[in-house]
Amino acid sequence: MSACVIGHITVKDEEKWAQYRAQVPATLAPWGAELLFRGQRADILAGNHAHTDTVVIRFPDADAVDAWYSSPEYQALIPLRESAAEIDLVVFSD
């Protein structure tokens, strides 16, 4: 059963965000994760969506998501992420 992490993002500091984005891929590799999509909002067809950017990352399963998020490598990036952007991370699994 695969799982996806979807991040809805509003960047506060472009330089810090670039630093964070450059470091995340190395934290994903050990968990078999794949960056599927990273982009900016083009339109809102229904409802409200405050964030401007979205990222979608696929993992083999929800356990891999938990292992990645709690890994020391990713945990070390969280302070940088928090100073760079407002982000909502949501996990979906099938």
Summary of the structure (lengths in Angstrom):
residues: 94
radius of gyration: 13.3
end to end distance: 5.7
largest distance: 38.5
contacts: 255
relative contact order: 0.36
helix: 40%
strand: 34%
